[in-house]
Amino acid sequence: MPFIDMKTSVKIDTDKELYLKEAFGKAIELIPGKSEEWLMLNFSDGCRMYFAGADAPSAILEVKILGRSTPDYYNALTKELTDIVSDTLGVSKNRIYVKYEEIDTWGFNGENF
């Protein structure tokens, strides 16, 4: 039950969005037990964002997962997501945040896991 919500000040065209979808789908597999099969994504582009007082391109990714993982897996995913966003959208790596949230209960199809 992973969910990645990305907000960025950069505009994302259709080709880049499809690439991000595929790349994030592969990247989520760095967390054991997670796969694109259950991954939900949201891309909010063209956001008015300021980071360190400047409006240069920036992004924040919020990654929510059902259950727990370890710092090593989160570090690997942070590196991969940061590389993907930087390479695809041209956002400097030092202007990208990645936030994690571990969820105990997740609803799907009228039931909870």
Rosetta silent file (secondary structure, phi, psi, omega in degrees, C-alpha in Angstrom):
SEQUENCE: MPFIDMKTSVKIDTDKELYLKEAFGKAIELIPGKSEEWLMLNFSDGCRMYFAGADAPSAILEVKILGRSTPDYYNALTKELTDIVSDTLGVSKNRIYVKYEEIDTWGFNGENF
SCORE:     score description
SCORE:     0.000 S_00000001
   1 L     0.000   48.368  177.199    0.000    0.000    0.000 S_00000001
   2 L   -80.009  149.515  174.939    2.598    2.609   -0.864 S_00000001
   3 E  -136.363  127.505  175.814    1.581    6.114   -1.869 S_00000001
   4 E  -116.794  120.849  178.997    3.995    8.721   -3.237 S_00000001
   5 E  -113.074  111.928 -178.990    2.737   12.292   -3.356 S_00000001
   6 E  -110.118  128.480  171.933    5.121   14.633   -5.190 S_00000001
   7 E  -115.507  132.915  179.445    4.765   18.396   -5.221 S_00000001
   8 E  -144.559  152.815  176.449    7.144   20.384   -7.390 S_00000001
   9 L   -80.000  -12.921 -178.110    7.497   23.883   -8.716 S_00000001
  10 L   -83.003  142.151  172.447    8.476   22.445  -12.116 S_00000001
  11 L   -77.501  138.364 -178.530    5.879   21.826  -14.833 S_00000001
  12 L  -113.264  117.537  176.504    5.718   18.145  -15.828 S_00000001
  13 L   -80.374  171.090 -174.305    4.832   17.285  -19.414 S_00000001
  14 H   -60.110  -42.839 -179.700    3.089   14.004  -20.281 S_00000001
  15 H   -62.093  -43.731  179.220    6.265   12.180  -21.356 S_00000001
  16 H   -67.560  -37.627  178.249    8.078   13.076  -18.135 S_00000001
  17 H   -62.198  -44.153  178.436    5.034   12.119  -16.057 S_00000001
  18 H   -64.176  -38.784  176.949    4.902    8.683  -17.667 S_00000001
  19 H   -64.188  -45.853  178.609    8.628    8.259  -17.103 S_00000001
  20 H   -59.093  -42.432  178.465    8.292    9.274  -13.437 S_00000001
  21 H   -57.111  -47.917 -179.732    5.408    6.808  -13.026 S_00000001
  22 H   -67.098  -44.012 -178.420    7.525    3.955  -14.374 S_00000001
  23 H   -66.120  -41.466  177.403   10.672    4.960  -12.486 S_00000001
  24 H   -66.209  -35.804  177.813    8.845    5.367   -9.158 S_00000001
  25 H   -60.967  -36.808  176.631    7.170    1.997   -9.778 S_00000001
  26 H   -77.172  -40.583 -176.601   10.581    0.339   -9.979 S_00000001
  27 H   -62.787  -36.812 -176.473   12.076    2.374   -7.145 S_00000001
  28 H   -61.694  -22.073  178.803    9.384    1.399   -4.616 S_00000001
  29 H   -68.483   -9.327  174.048   10.622   -2.185   -4.887 S_00000001
  30 H   -66.886  -20.946  174.883   13.667   -1.108   -2.862 S_00000001
  31 L   -92.608  117.519 -178.054   11.364   -1.439    0.153 S_00000001
  32 L   -53.624  134.388  177.888   10.830   -5.163    0.781 S_00000001
  33 L    85.702   -2.791 -179.185    7.262   -6.257    0.130 S_00000001
  34 L  -106.835  144.479 -179.368    6.348   -3.120   -1.849 S_00000001
  35 L  -151.327  167.264  177.907    5.635   -3.081   -5.574 S_00000001
  36 H   -63.403  -24.583 -178.655    4.092   -1.025   -8.348 S_00000001
  37 H   -54.365  -34.216 -178.112    1.083   -3.345   -8.203 S_00000001
  38 H  -111.604    2.826 -175.053   -0.170   -1.483   -5.110 S_00000001
  39 L   -76.693  130.333  170.920    1.542    1.879   -5.683 S_00000001
  40 E  -112.701  138.464 -178.111   -0.590    5.005   -5.946 S_00000001
  41 E  -124.618  148.411  169.354    1.018    8.206   -7.216 S_00000001
  42 E  -135.823  129.037  176.072    0.049   11.858   -7.236 S_00000001
  43 E  -115.737  117.952  173.929    1.982   14.512   -9.141 S_00000001
  44 E  -112.003  108.959 -176.700    1.257   18.152   -8.355 S_00000001
  45 L  -108.516  167.994  179.271    3.341   20.303  -10.665 S_00000001
  46 L    65.505   23.111  179.899    3.752   24.032  -11.122 S_00000001
  47 L   -71.963  146.144  174.095    3.359   24.598   -7.374 S_00000001
  48 L   -83.018  103.147 -174.274    4.408   27.936   -5.930 S_00000001
  49 L  -125.273  143.260  173.642    7.207   26.741   -3.666 S_00000001
  50 L  -125.955  133.854  177.503    9.954   28.472   -1.716 S_00000001
  51 E  -135.181  126.518 -176.760   12.871   26.597   -0.200 S_00000001
  52 L    57.098   34.737  176.697   15.587   28.368    1.776 S_00000001
  53 L    79.624    1.707 -177.035   13.919   31.655    0.834 S_00000001
  54 E  -119.167  152.426  179.402   14.281   31.095   -2.919 S_00000001
  55 L  -101.307   21.999  175.053   11.798   30.083   -5.601 S_00000001
  56 L   -61.796  158.581 -179.120   14.321   28.034   -7.635 S_00000001
  57 L   -48.412  134.042  179.622   13.030   24.611   -8.774 S_00000001
  58 L  -150.581  168.110 -179.826   12.254   22.393   -5.784 S_00000001
  59 E  -156.423  151.100  169.897   10.261   19.304   -4.872 S_00000001
  60 E  -132.024  134.329  177.204    8.951   17.375   -1.902 S_00000001
  61 E  -116.932  126.618  175.755    7.979   13.723   -2.033 S_00000001
  62 E  -107.855  118.448 -177.831    5.837   12.209    0.705 S_00000001
  63 E  -109.027  119.943  178.833    6.110    8.429    0.804 S_00000001
  64 E  -116.448  132.829  178.715    3.506    6.573    2.850 S_00000001
  65 E  -131.700  150.270  172.611    3.670    2.839    3.389 S_00000001
  66 E   -79.560  124.014  178.465    1.594    0.281    5.237 S_00000001
  67 L    96.380 -156.034 -173.811    3.783   -1.181    7.958 S_00000001
  68 L  -125.650  158.292  171.512    7.421   -0.558    8.794 S_00000001
  69 L  -139.899 -165.580 -176.897   10.775   -0.572    7.072 S_00000001
  70 L  -121.431  159.338  178.474   14.367    0.163    8.080 S_00000001
  71 H   -55.723  -37.256 -179.672   16.635    3.208    7.737 S_00000001
  72 H   -61.942  -43.107  179.064   18.826    1.357    5.218 S_00000001
  73 H   -68.799  -39.748  177.798   15.892    0.741    2.876 S_00000001
  74 H   -64.513  -40.052  177.386   14.635    4.305    3.299 S_00000001
  75 H   -60.578  -43.513  179.572   18.136    5.645    2.529 S_00000001
  76 H   -63.812  -42.060 -179.915   18.269    3.598   -0.667 S_00000001
  77 H   -68.932  -40.118  177.266   14.814    4.785   -1.733 S_00000001
  78 H   -58.083  -46.590  178.766   15.623    8.421   -0.905 S_00000001
  79 H   -60.094  -46.408 -177.326   18.725    8.271   -3.093 S_00000001
  80 H   -65.359  -46.884  179.691   16.825    6.657   -5.964 S_00000001
  81 H   -63.117  -42.496  178.581   13.853    9.039   -5.820 S_00000001
  82 H   -61.689  -44.412  177.882   16.142   12.067   -5.543 S_00000001
  83 H   -61.086  -44.539 -178.775   18.187   10.895   -8.544 S_00000001
  84 H   -60.928  -49.710 -177.530   15.037   10.298  -10.602 S_00000001
  85 H   -65.604  -43.180  179.975   13.534   13.717   -9.850 S_00000001
  86 H   -63.309  -47.495 -178.313   16.820   15.555  -10.353 S_00000001
  87 H   -67.620  -36.713 -174.776   17.620   13.791  -13.633 S_00000001
  88 H   -83.663  -41.120 -173.770   14.074   14.044  -15.022 S_00000001
  89 H  -108.216   -7.403  179.165   12.986   17.494  -13.902 S_00000001
  90 L    76.234   20.514  177.104   16.298   19.271  -13.399 S_00000001
  91 L   -85.066  127.840  178.251   15.713   19.970   -9.716 S_00000001
  92 L   -59.115  141.116 -177.820   18.979   20.191   -7.783 S_00000001
  93 H   -59.114  -29.971 -179.293   19.341   17.335   -5.310 S_00000001
  94 H   -82.718   11.258  175.190   19.819   19.824   -2.479 S_00000001
  95 H  -124.819   26.202  179.290   16.327   21.240   -3.206 S_00000001
  96 E  -124.887  125.614  171.753   14.455   17.940   -2.822 S_00000001
  97 E  -104.795  146.325  171.177   12.912   16.668    0.398 S_00000001
  98 E  -128.795  122.949 -178.084   11.670   13.103    0.894 S_00000001
  99 E  -115.886  139.010  179.898    9.383   12.465    3.856 S_00000001
 100 E  -115.061  144.189  174.580    8.292    9.030    5.079 S_00000001
 101 E  -138.489  126.721  177.771    5.212    8.022    7.003 S_00000001
 102 E   -97.916  126.114 -174.642    4.522    4.505    8.261 S_00000001
 103 E  -107.726  132.685  178.476    0.809    3.678    8.444 S_00000001
 104 L   -82.975  -36.509 -177.170   -0.650    1.029   10.766 S_00000001
 105 L  -127.677  133.115 -178.786   -4.095    0.804    9.176 S_00000001
 106 L  -136.392  129.842  179.151   -4.900    1.252    5.505 S_00000001
 107 E   -95.353  143.139  178.207   -8.307    0.934    3.901 S_00000001
 108 E  -157.487  134.902  173.514   -8.909   -0.568    0.463 S_00000001
 109 L    57.407   36.437  176.733  -11.945   -1.956   -1.312 S_00000001
 110 L    81.754    5.249 -179.863  -14.230   -1.267    1.651 S_00000001
 111 E  -134.943  168.132  176.437  -11.968   -3.043    4.187 S_00000001
 112 E  -110.679  146.296  173.626   -8.877   -2.344    6.258 S_00000001
 113 L   -88.975    0.000    0.000   -5.551   -4.121    6.146 S_00000001
